[in-house]
Structures are given as structure tokens and as C-alpha cells.
Amino acid sequence: MHTQARLIAVTHPKGGVGKTTTTMVLSAELAERGHRVLVADCDAQASASAWANAAPEGKPFPAAVVNLSAYAGKVHREIQKHLDNYDFIIVDCPPGLDSLSPQSVILVADLVIVPLPPSPADLWAARGVKRLIERGADFNPALKAVILPNRVVRTSLSNAIMQELSEFGIPLMSSRLTNRTAYQEAVVSGVSVSALGRDAKAAADEVKALADEVLALLGDGK
């Protein structure tokens, strides 16, 4: 018997950290495994919608995408209308600590993913979302939250920040997305990373590991 969708919020107060990339590659991977997946595009820039709209004719993006950016603080009510029709709803939240959408979504989310490149500015900005998650957990005690290392590169600064992330107070995911051109190629082509073929195998393996870990966190099978 089908149960209500699991709700995943992808959020960070700063723009350009990889929220849309995380949302879209994860949603595509889950959809390609046979799950019914909806992406709720809550960012006024509508990058997730643009990604899906770039799909080749006759080959739609694996997950459904709906633009809910106009609903702001009421977005959680709009999302709840879709709960019975999907297995997973992944929300691409807009940047900004004062944005009402992340605050609204966290009230009903099962899992919050915070994509975080290993840079000082992104780490400093993430402290705000940590407070947001802590406040949300007061109303949503079952809420889980994790940090996803994103655009990871092998430098001494990156390694130092990764060490600091491990002491940040939000669990650090084992999986990570490294700085690969395959992710940008998927955006331009309107496809999943796996659809890029053999040349994108390393990126596809990263996304598979991410999906596996998300399913484990939510207690769902593959």
C-alpha cells in the first residue's frame, strides 16, 4: 500500500552553493530507480524548472517539476496537496535567511539537506540555516538534517574546512559531490547525470551514493 511522500528540503541561505544541482540529480536518480518523484521549485530564479525544460523532445526529465515560487510562506500547504501522488517530493528552496519558503517547508519536511562547498563564506552563511533547522525542529521533532559536501576539491583549505564541518553540529553525509563538469553538462542538456553515459560515470557513481544514503536516512528501500 502506498504511503504519503517523503519530503526532502534542499536549502542554504547563500546562492550558488549547488542547491538546484543537488535537488535535480537526486530527484532524477530516485525517479530512475522507479520512484515517483516531484521537484518543487521554490526559487524565483526557477533554475530547476529551466533544467527540466531543457530536456530533449520526447525524453522528459525523469522527475516531475512544478514551480511553487509564488507561494512563499504557504508553500508547505501547497506541497501537502501532492503528498498522496508521489513517493518523494524534493524542494529546491530559495536563498536568503529571511525567505519564507525554507521556513515553511522545514515545518513539514522529513529531511533537510544543506549543500555546502568547502569555502569559508559558505560555511559562515550555513550557521544561519543551522539556527533555522533548530527552530524548525521545535515544531517538527522528527526532522532530520544533514550537510552534503558539494563541489569538493582536494586542497589543504578544503580539507581544513571539511574538518570544521565535521564539528558543525549537523551530521556530515558520507557521500559528496565533487567539482565535475558532468553536473553542468546535465543542466545544459536537461538530463540526469547517468544519461550522459560512460564519460560521466564518476559523477553518476557519486549521485548513486547520495541516493543510497538519503534512502537509508529515511528508512526507505532502494
Backbone bond lengths (Angstrom), bond angles and torsions (degrees), N, CA, C in turn:
res aa  C-N    CA-C-N  psi(-1)  N-CA   C-N-CA  omega(-1)  CA-C   N-CA-C  phi
1 M - - - 1.450 - - 1.531 109.79 -
2 H 1.318 116.81 134.39 1.461 121.49 -177.75 1.526 110.90 -74.74
3 T 1.326 116.08 133.94 1.458 121.22 175.12 1.524 108.66 -103.86
4 Q 1.318 115.55 173.46 1.460 119.38 -179.41 1.524 111.74 -64.06
5 A 1.314 114.74 155.99 1.463 121.14 -179.02 1.524 111.36 -60.59
6 R 1.331 114.96 146.70 1.458 120.67 169.53 1.523 106.88 -85.14
7 L 1.315 116.72 134.97 1.459 121.75 -173.94 1.533 110.47 -107.07
8 I 1.326 115.59 122.80 1.462 122.72 -178.68 1.525 108.51 -117.53
9 A 1.323 117.45 123.83 1.466 121.81 176.66 1.523 108.92 -103.59
10 V 1.324 116.61 129.04 1.466 121.97 176.49 1.525 106.66 -108.63
11 T 1.324 116.79 112.69 1.464 118.98 -170.85 1.519 112.60 -144.76
12 H 1.314 115.36 153.12 1.465 125.37 173.93 1.525 105.18 -167.44
13 P 1.324 119.09 138.74 1.463 119.37 -175.86 1.520 114.76 -69.78
14 K 1.318 117.43 -15.09 1.460 121.43 -177.06 1.528 110.11 -101.12
15 G 1.310 116.98 144.17 1.456 120.69 175.15 1.521 111.09 -80.06
16 G 1.327 116.35 159.74 1.455 120.91 174.16 1.511 115.95 75.20
17 V 1.333 117.70 21.89 1.469 119.89 -179.27 1.526 112.71 -100.37
18 G 1.339 116.51 -5.81 1.461 119.25 178.27 1.514 114.85 105.66
19 K 1.327 117.40 22.42 1.470 119.27 179.15 1.527 111.36 -62.63
20 T 1.329 116.18 -48.47 1.466 119.35 -177.71 1.518 111.15 -66.72
21 T 1.327 117.35 -41.19 1.467 120.01 177.70 1.518 110.46 -59.22
22 T 1.323 116.63 -47.21 1.465 120.51 178.88 1.522 110.84 -59.59
23 T 1.325 116.17 -47.16 1.465 121.37 -179.69 1.519 111.53 -57.90
24 M 1.316 116.34 -48.52 1.460 120.41 -171.59 1.526 112.96 -75.82
25 V 1.331 117.85 -40.19 1.473 117.76 179.89 1.521 110.60 -69.88
26 L 1.341 117.16 -36.33 1.464 120.27 177.98 1.521 110.85 -68.28
27 S 1.322 116.84 -44.45 1.470 119.92 -179.28 1.520 111.09 -62.81
28 A 1.331 116.88 -41.11 1.465 120.39 179.96 1.522 111.20 -65.15
29 E 1.323 116.53 -42.33 1.464 120.15 -179.58 1.528 110.80 -63.56
30 L 1.315 117.65 -44.24 1.464 120.11 178.86 1.525 111.00 -64.76
31 A 1.336 116.76 -39.65 1.467 120.34 179.07 1.524 111.11 -65.87
32 E 1.321 116.58 -38.67 1.467 120.37 179.76 1.523 112.05 -70.08
33 R 1.311 116.90 -15.69 1.468 120.96 173.95 1.528 111.79 -87.99
34 G 1.314 116.68 0.04 1.457 120.10 176.08 1.509 115.47 103.23
35 H 1.327 117.21 2.19 1.463 120.47 177.83 1.528 110.44 -82.33
36 R 1.317 115.72 151.74 1.469 121.03 174.24 1.526 107.51 -88.80
37 V 1.328 115.64 117.00 1.464 120.38 -170.85 1.524 110.83 -126.47
38 L 1.333 115.19 134.09 1.461 121.92 174.75 1.523 108.99 -119.27
39 V 1.322 116.58 130.75 1.462 121.96 170.85 1.524 107.95 -97.02
40 A 1.323 116.40 123.91 1.463 121.59 174.81 1.522 107.57 -98.66
41 D 1.321 116.27 105.55 1.461 122.55 -178.47 1.525 108.38 -84.51
42 C 1.325 116.27 103.80 1.467 120.72 -176.18 1.524 112.84 -104.38
43 D 1.314 117.12 4.68 1.459 122.21 -179.66 1.527 109.77 -92.50
44 A 1.322 116.89 130.93 1.465 120.75 -179.34 1.528 112.32 -60.46
45 Q 1.332 117.61 -24.51 1.464 120.30 176.97 1.525 112.15 -70.44
46 A 1.329 116.39 -19.16 1.473 122.84 175.29 1.524 113.05 55.34
47 S 1.329 116.89 40.70 1.464 120.24 -179.06 1.523 112.37 -67.04
48 A 1.321 117.14 -36.75 1.467 119.98 178.18 1.522 110.56 -64.59
49 S 1.317 116.25 -41.95 1.466 120.33 178.33 1.523 110.81 -63.86
50 A 1.338 116.73 -40.75 1.463 120.71 179.25 1.525 110.82 -63.99
51 W 1.327 117.26 -39.36 1.465 121.98 177.34 1.525 109.58 -59.21
52 A 1.318 116.56 -50.53 1.468 120.34 -179.02 1.529 111.43 -64.26
53 N 1.330 116.44 -37.22 1.469 120.34 -179.02 1.522 112.90 -69.87
54 A 1.336 116.76 -17.47 1.462 121.04 178.85 1.526 112.43 -83.25
55 A 1.327 117.32 -1.37 1.471 121.36 -178.28 1.529 110.76 -60.46
56 P 1.338 116.75 145.59 1.467 120.25 178.53 1.527 111.19 -60.93
57 E 1.310 116.28 148.79 1.459 120.86 179.31 1.527 109.95 -60.41
58 G 1.320 115.34 131.37 1.459 120.05 179.98 1.517 114.16 85.19
59 K 1.349 117.39 -5.61 1.469 121.48 179.12 1.527 108.81 -131.54
60 P 1.324 117.21 76.25 1.467 120.09 -176.44 1.522 111.84 -64.18
61 F 1.320 115.80 156.35 1.457 121.18 175.20 1.527 108.44 -56.38
62 P 1.345 118.83 140.93 1.476 121.10 -172.68 1.524 115.22 -57.76
63 A 1.331 117.61 -33.52 1.471 121.10 179.77 1.522 110.03 -102.16
64 A 1.331 115.86 150.42 1.466 120.10 173.50 1.529 108.80 -74.31
65 V 1.327 116.67 146.39 1.466 121.51 179.41 1.525 109.03 -129.41
66 V 1.335 116.53 129.98 1.464 121.07 178.00 1.528 108.60 -128.63
67 N 1.315 117.04 136.87 1.460 121.46 -179.43 1.532 109.62 -89.55
68 L 1.332 115.35 115.67 1.470 121.01 -179.65 1.524 111.38 -117.91
69 S 1.326 117.11 20.81 1.467 120.22 -173.64 1.526 113.12 -63.12
70 A 1.317 117.82 -22.01 1.469 120.29 -177.59 1.527 113.12 -77.59
71 Y 1.344 117.45 -10.87 1.468 119.40 -172.38 1.524 113.89 -90.01
72 A 1.324 118.20 -18.00 1.468 123.80 174.52 1.532 112.22 44.48
73 G 1.340 117.17 -116.63 1.460 121.28 -174.73 1.508 115.00 -68.63
74 K 1.326 117.75 -9.19 1.465 121.24 178.35 1.527 111.95 -105.17
75 V 1.331 116.45 11.72 1.462 119.25 -173.73 1.525 111.66 -64.27
76 H 1.340 117.80 -31.07 1.462 119.31 -179.82 1.528 111.16 -63.54
77 R 1.333 116.67 -32.55 1.472 119.65 177.75 1.522 110.69 -70.10
78 E 1.321 116.29 -38.31 1.461 120.31 179.42 1.529 110.43 -67.97
79 I 1.322 116.64 -40.86 1.462 121.08 178.96 1.522 110.81 -62.56
80 Q 1.324 116.71 -38.56 1.461 119.88 -177.83 1.527 112.70 -61.77
81 K 1.331 117.16 -21.33 1.464 120.54 176.91 1.527 111.61 -67.91
82 H 1.334 116.87 -20.38 1.464 121.44 -175.64 1.533 113.09 -101.80
83 L 1.323 117.96 -2.65 1.461 120.90 -170.89 1.523 113.76 -59.67
84 D 1.317 117.49 -34.39 1.464 120.17 -176.04 1.526 112.98 -82.06
85 N 1.320 117.66 -8.32 1.463 120.78 -174.28 1.522 114.08 -103.13
86 Y 1.339 116.64 -5.33 1.466 120.09 -175.56 1.525 110.50 -137.39
87 D 1.332 114.37 160.58 1.463 120.66 174.03 1.528 110.72 -88.02
88 F 1.338 115.04 -36.12 1.464 120.84 179.63 1.526 109.56 -137.67
89 I 1.324 115.76 136.79 1.459 121.73 169.94 1.525 106.48 -120.03
90 I 1.334 115.47 122.17 1.463 121.03 -178.11 1.524 107.95 -113.19
91 V 1.315 115.97 124.17 1.461 121.49 -173.29 1.525 110.29 -103.64
92 D 1.328 115.87 119.91 1.462 122.28 174.04 1.526 107.03 -88.57
93 C 1.333 115.76 99.77 1.467 120.90 -174.15 1.528 111.37 -81.60
94 P 1.325 117.28 150.54 1.467 120.64 176.76 1.522 110.70 -75.59
95 P 1.341 117.30 160.01 1.466 119.64 175.35 1.526 110.74 -74.48
96 G 1.324 115.35 169.76 1.464 120.21 176.06 1.512 112.57 103.42
97 L 1.321 116.80 123.16 1.465 120.86 179.77 1.520 112.17 -67.53
98 D 1.334 116.34 -24.61 1.461 119.75 -178.88 1.522 112.40 -88.71
99 S 1.326 116.81 -2.66 1.462 120.02 179.51 1.523 109.51 -66.87
100 L 1.315 115.89 135.42 1.466 119.94 -176.95 1.519 112.65 -78.75
101 S 1.333 118.30 -24.14 1.467 119.99 -175.87 1.524 113.33 -60.89
102 P 1.361 119.56 -51.45 1.470 118.07 178.59 1.519 112.68 -59.30
103 Q 1.338 116.67 -40.91 1.460 119.96 179.39 1.525 110.70 -60.87
104 S 1.315 116.10 -39.92 1.464 121.86 -179.40 1.521 111.29 -68.34
105 V 1.334 116.32 -45.99 1.466 121.08 -175.38 1.522 111.41 -67.35
106 I 1.334 116.80 -39.43 1.459 120.51 -177.62 1.530 111.58 -61.18
107 L 1.318 117.17 -25.23 1.464 120.64 178.57 1.522 112.39 -62.60
108 V 1.341 117.31 -27.07 1.469 120.42 -175.00 1.527 112.81 -122.76
109 A 1.334 118.11 1.88 1.467 121.16 -175.84 1.525 112.12 -74.57
110 D 1.332 114.74 150.79 1.464 121.00 170.44 1.526 110.78 -88.26
111 L 1.341 115.53 -34.21 1.462 120.87 -174.80 1.528 109.49 -145.28
112 V 1.326 116.36 136.16 1.464 121.99 171.92 1.520 108.03 -111.60
113 I 1.327 116.21 127.62 1.458 122.09 174.86 1.520 107.67 -109.69
114 V 1.327 116.12 126.57 1.465 121.76 178.50 1.527 108.36 -109.85
115 P 1.339 118.79 99.31 1.466 119.82 176.81 1.527 109.05 -68.55
116 L 1.313 116.41 133.51 1.462 118.45 -173.93 1.527 111.15 -143.27
117 P 1.334 117.40 105.32 1.462 119.90 172.53 1.530 109.64 -66.05
118 P 1.324 118.02 148.96 1.468 120.27 -178.27 1.526 111.72 -79.34
119 S 1.338 115.89 71.32 1.464 120.89 176.68 1.523 108.31 -132.22
120 P 1.329 117.74 148.56 1.469 119.65 -178.22 1.526 113.14 -58.09
121 A 1.338 118.05 -43.29 1.467 120.54 -177.25 1.520 111.57 -62.23
122 D 1.336 116.50 -40.89 1.460 119.89 -179.76 1.524 111.12 -69.77
123 L 1.321 116.44 -35.69 1.463 120.38 177.31 1.525 110.59 -65.70
124 W 1.329 116.79 -44.27 1.471 119.90 179.52 1.526 110.67 -62.06
125 A 1.320 115.95 -42.94 1.467 119.69 -179.19 1.522 111.71 -64.57
126 A 1.330 116.36 -31.78 1.464 120.51 -176.78 1.524 112.54 -67.43
127 R 1.319 117.50 -18.73 1.466 119.29 179.10 1.520 111.12 -62.25
128 G 1.329 115.94 -31.07 1.460 119.87 177.42 1.511 112.42 -67.09
129 V 1.334 116.83 -40.69 1.460 119.65 -179.52 1.526 110.37 -71.06
130 K 1.327 116.68 -27.82 1.468 119.37 175.23 1.525 110.15 -61.41
131 R 1.325 116.48 -43.98 1.475 119.99 178.20 1.525 110.68 -65.19
132 L 1.328 116.18 -38.13 1.465 120.78 178.56 1.527 110.70 -62.21
133 I 1.325 116.33 -42.86 1.463 121.26 179.41 1.531 110.39 -65.47
134 E 1.319 116.34 -41.73 1.468 119.89 179.62 1.528 111.31 -62.61
135 R 1.332 116.63 -40.20 1.470 119.52 177.01 1.529 110.77 -67.41
136 G 1.332 116.26 -40.28 1.459 120.28 179.32 1.514 112.21 -62.83
137 A 1.331 116.29 -35.57 1.462 120.35 -179.12 1.526 112.02 -66.47
138 D 1.332 117.11 -22.37 1.464 119.72 176.02 1.529 110.92 -64.53
139 F 1.329 116.32 -32.74 1.469 122.01 179.82 1.530 111.95 -97.11
140 N 1.321 116.53 -19.95 1.465 122.70 -175.89 1.526 108.17 -132.35
141 P 1.338 117.62 76.03 1.467 121.34 -172.36 1.528 114.38 -61.15
142 A 1.332 117.67 -23.82 1.466 120.37 -178.84 1.528 112.47 -82.85
143 L 1.316 117.72 -1.63 1.464 122.22 -176.43 1.527 111.51 -61.87
144 K 1.330 115.58 133.07 1.460 121.93 172.08 1.523 108.13 -110.94
145 A 1.327 116.78 148.00 1.462 120.89 178.91 1.521 109.54 -140.98
146 V 1.331 115.74 141.28 1.463 121.56 -179.89 1.526 109.62 -142.07
147 I 1.317 115.47 155.95 1.463 122.11 172.98 1.522 108.51 -101.58
148 L 1.329 116.30 130.72 1.462 121.85 175.56 1.526 108.65 -105.44
149 P 1.335 118.50 110.20 1.464 119.46 173.93 1.531 109.70 -60.81
150 N 1.318 116.01 126.51 1.459 121.22 -173.08 1.527 109.86 -130.39
151 R 1.335 115.62 148.46 1.472 121.53 -178.08 1.520 110.91 54.05
152 V 1.306 115.14 41.32 1.459 121.58 -176.69 1.527 110.28 -71.07
153 V 1.308 116.76 133.38 1.462 123.37 174.18 1.526 107.64 -127.49
154 R 1.322 115.51 156.97 1.463 119.75 -177.51 1.527 109.84 -93.58
155 T 1.314 115.92 91.68 1.463 122.06 173.98 1.524 107.76 -136.34
156 S 1.319 116.21 163.40 1.466 119.08 179.90 1.529 110.75 -65.46
157 L 1.349 116.97 -36.64 1.465 119.96 177.39 1.521 110.54 -64.80
158 S 1.327 115.99 -44.15 1.463 120.55 178.79 1.519 110.59 -60.00
159 N 1.320 116.66 -43.72 1.466 120.61 179.92 1.528 111.23 -63.50
160 A 1.333 116.64 -38.82 1.464 120.34 179.70 1.525 110.89 -65.74
161 I 1.328 116.12 -40.93 1.467 119.64 179.94 1.520 110.62 -69.83
162 M 1.335 116.78 -37.14 1.464 119.90 176.67 1.528 110.09 -60.50
163 Q 1.312 116.90 -38.33 1.458 120.44 177.31 1.525 110.68 -64.99
164 E 1.331 116.29 -40.60 1.466 120.05 178.41 1.525 110.87 -66.16
165 L 1.340 116.57 -36.07 1.462 120.67 178.22 1.522 111.27 -60.93
166 S 1.321 116.21 -35.48 1.464 119.71 -178.31 1.524 111.64 -66.17
167 E 1.332 116.67 -15.35 1.465 121.44 179.89 1.530 111.20 -112.43
168 F 1.329 116.59 17.58 1.464 122.25 -171.14 1.523 112.94 -76.57
169 G 1.327 116.75 -26.10 1.464 119.75 -178.80 1.511 113.88 106.87
170 I 1.336 116.69 -9.64 1.463 122.31 171.45 1.520 106.19 -116.09
171 P 1.333 118.99 131.57 1.466 120.57 -176.64 1.526 112.47 -55.24
172 L 1.319 115.47 140.80 1.458 123.01 179.14 1.523 108.79 -94.28
173 M 1.331 116.60 127.77 1.461 119.94 179.11 1.528 110.30 -67.55
174 S 1.315 115.78 149.17 1.465 120.48 175.05 1.522 110.61 -72.55
175 S 1.328 116.16 -37.15 1.462 120.82 178.54 1.521 109.45 -76.15
176 R 1.329 115.37 158.53 1.456 120.86 178.63 1.512 110.24 -155.94
177 L 1.307 116.20 155.61 1.459 121.75 176.41 1.522 107.48 -108.38
178 T 1.326 116.41 120.46 1.459 119.53 -178.43 1.527 110.22 -89.47
179 N 1.309 115.68 175.92 1.467 121.45 -174.99 1.532 109.56 -82.57
180 R 1.333 117.12 88.86 1.468 122.57 -175.68 1.529 110.67 -121.92
181 T 1.330 115.60 143.45 1.471 120.37 178.46 1.521 111.91 -67.71
182 A 1.328 117.73 -21.89 1.472 120.74 -178.20 1.522 111.67 -57.52
183 Y 1.320 117.21 -34.05 1.463 119.43 -178.93 1.530 110.98 -66.58
184 Q 1.323 117.07 -40.49 1.465 119.89 177.56 1.526 111.28 -70.08
185 E 1.320 116.54 -35.31 1.469 120.14 177.35 1.526 110.62 -63.07
186 A 1.323 116.75 -37.45 1.465 120.55 178.61 1.526 110.78 -65.23
187 V 1.332 116.72 -38.80 1.469 120.86 178.13 1.523 110.33 -60.93
188 V 1.332 115.87 -51.71 1.468 121.38 -176.49 1.522 111.30 -62.11
189 S 1.336 115.84 -35.76 1.465 120.62 -175.99 1.519 113.22 -87.12
190 G 1.337 117.39 -12.34 1.458 120.41 -179.69 1.512 113.54 69.93
191 V 1.337 116.30 34.48 1.466 120.65 -175.00 1.526 110.39 -131.36
192 S 1.328 115.14 175.57 1.457 121.36 171.70 1.523 108.76 -78.86
193 V 1.327 116.54 163.69 1.462 120.16 178.04 1.525 110.58 -64.16
194 S 1.321 116.96 -39.93 1.466 119.95 -178.36 1.522 112.12 -63.68
195 A 1.335 117.20 -26.67 1.468 120.90 -180.00 1.521 112.21 -70.33
196 L 1.329 117.55 -13.78 1.463 120.76 179.82 1.521 112.21 -76.59
197 G 1.330 116.57 -12.87 1.460 119.69 174.62 1.515 114.45 88.85
198 R 1.317 114.88 -159.69 1.461 122.30 -170.74 1.529 113.06 -59.95
199 D 1.323 116.95 -34.98 1.466 119.96 -177.38 1.528 112.31 -64.46
200 A 1.314 116.75 -20.68 1.466 120.70 -178.28 1.528 112.00 -107.12
201 K 1.329 116.76 19.95 1.469 119.93 -174.32 1.533 112.31 -59.60
202 A 1.328 117.32 -41.02 1.469 119.57 -178.31 1.529 110.66 -62.13
203 A 1.329 116.37 -43.06 1.467 119.93 177.74 1.521 110.79 -66.84
204 A 1.330 116.63 -41.41 1.467 120.35 179.48 1.525 110.86 -61.45
205 D 1.333 116.70 -37.58 1.466 120.26 178.02 1.529 110.77 -65.73
206 E 1.335 116.69 -37.52 1.469 119.88 177.04 1.523 110.69 -63.04
207 V 1.316 116.25 -42.15 1.466 120.62 -178.97 1.524 110.79 -67.61
208 K 1.321 117.01 -39.80 1.473 120.36 176.63 1.526 110.40 -60.14
209 A 1.332 116.76 -43.26 1.465 120.39 178.92 1.528 110.85 -64.02
210 L 1.329 116.62 -38.85 1.468 120.93 176.98 1.522 110.66 -61.60
211 A 1.326 116.60 -47.40 1.469 120.27 -179.57 1.529 111.14 -62.93
212 D 1.325 116.65 -41.66 1.465 120.45 178.14 1.529 110.73 -58.51
213 E 1.324 115.67 -43.97 1.463 119.70 -177.34 1.527 111.31 -69.46
214 V 1.327 116.82 -39.10 1.467 120.42 177.51 1.526 110.53 -62.42
215 L 1.323 116.66 -44.60 1.464 120.09 179.06 1.523 111.07 -62.38
216 A 1.325 116.48 -38.79 1.463 119.99 178.30 1.532 110.96 -65.57
217 L 1.321 116.76 -40.57 1.467 120.68 178.61 1.523 111.74 -62.72
218 L 1.337 115.45 -35.41 1.462 120.34 -178.35 1.525 112.45 -88.59
219 G 1.334 116.17 -5.65 1.456 119.52 -179.99 1.504 113.84 74.09
220 D 1.354 116.56 23.78 1.460 121.59 -179.96 1.522 109.90 -102.37
221 G 1.323 115.87 152.15 1.457 120.60 174.12 1.506 110.80 -77.90
222 K 1.327 116.48 176.82 1.461 121.47 -178.61 1.512 111.95 -79.56
